[in-house]
Amino acid sequence: RAGSEDALPPLLAACERVLALAPEDAETLRAKLTCLVELGRYGEAEPLLEQASKIQQRTLGHDHPHTVASLSNLATVYEAMGQSERAKAMQSLVAQMKRTWEEKQRKRK
């Protein structure tokens, strides 16, 4: 998804280096996910996104914006993989989680 074909070889090389790393921390995992999605390797990105969202749910909370963003990204991956129904269900969940978060924030004020 790079801007031009000239940008693809450096992107590919950089992504291959990142993908060789062990996902020891959130930043490495995030970088791997970005590369997999940019390279269209959605099947590989899916389990990592699921893992990331579970970690975020456990550490940040079910409706935290970072958790919601991960699930939204997962819905995008489902759509790219041709799993429209699964993507729609995830987007519905994401919308509900956003509403819950916003409601909690309003109550704190």
C-alpha positions in Angstrom: 0.0 0.0 0.0 3.0 2.2 -0.4 2.6 5.4 -2.4 4.6 4.1 -5.4 6.2 0.9 -6.6 9.7 2.5 -5.9 8.8 2.6 -2.2 7.8 -1.1 -2.0 11.3 -2.7 -1.9 12.5 -0.5 1.0 9.2 -1.1 2.8 9.4 -4.8 2.1 13.0 -4.9 3.4 12.2 -3.0 6.5 9.1 -5.1 7.2 11.1 -8.3 6.7 13.5 -7.1 9.4 10.6 -6.3 11.8 8.8 -9.6 11.1 12.0 -11.5 12.1 11.8 -10.0 15.6 10.1 -11.8 18.5 7.1 -9.9 19.7 8.6 -9.2 23.1 6.8 -5.9 23.7 3.8 -4.0 22.5 5.8 -1.8 20.2 7.4 -4.7 18.4 4.0 -6.4 18.1 2.5 -3.2 16.8 5.3 -2.8 14.2 4.7 -6.4 13.1 1.0 -5.9 12.7 1.6 -2.7 10.6 3.9 -4.5 8.3 1.7 -7.6 7.9 -1.3 -5.4 7.0 0.8 -3.2 4.7 2.0 -6.3 2.9 -1.5 -7.7 2.7 -0.7 -10.7 4.9 -4.0 -10.6 6.7 -4.1 -14.2 7.7 -0.9 -13.7 9.7 -2.1 -10.4 11.1 -5.4 -11.8 12.4 -4.0 -14.0 15.3 -1.6 -11.2 16.4 -4.5 -8.7 16.4 -6.6 -11.1 18.4 -3.7 -11.5 20.9 -3.1 -7.8 21.1 -6.8 -7.0 21.8 -6.9 -9.7 24.5 -3.9 -8.3 26.2 -5.3 -4.8 26.0 -8.7 -5.9 27.3 -6.9 -7.5 30.3 -4.6 -4.6 31.0 -6.5 -1.5 29.9 -10.1 -2.6 30.1 -12.8 -3.9 27.7 -13.9 -0.5 26.4 -10.6 1.4 26.6 -9.8 3.4 23.3 -6.7 1.3 22.6 -8.6 -1.9 23.0 -11.4 -0.6 20.7 -8.8 0.5 18.1 -7.4 -3.0 18.0 -10.8 -4.5 17.5 -11.6 -2.0 14.8 -8.3 -3.0 13.1 -9.3 -6.6 13.4 -12.7 -5.8 11.7 -10.7 -4.2 8.9 -8.6 -7.3 8.5 -11.7 -9.5 8.5 -13.2 -7.3 5.7 -9.9 -7.5 3.7 -10.0 -11.3 4.1 -13.6 -11.4 2.6 -15.2 -12.2 6.0 -17.9 -9.5 5.7 -20.3 -10.9 8.3 -17.5 -11.3 10.9 -16.3 -7.7 10.1 -19.8 -6.3 10.6 -20.3 -8.1 13.9 -16.9 -6.7 15.1 -17.8 -3.2 14.0 -21.1 -3.5 15.9 -19.1 -4.5 19.0 -16.7 -1.6 18.5 -19.5 0.9 18.2 -21.1 -0.4 21.5 -17.7 -0.3 23.2 -17.2 3.3 22.1 -20.6 4.3 23.5 -19.8 2.6 26.8 -16.5 4.4 27.0 -18.1 7.8 26.2 -20.8 7.2 28.8 -18.2 6.4 31.5 -16.3 9.6 30.6 -19.5 11.7 30.8 -20.2 10.3 34.3 -16.7 11.2 35.5 -17.3 14.9 34.7 
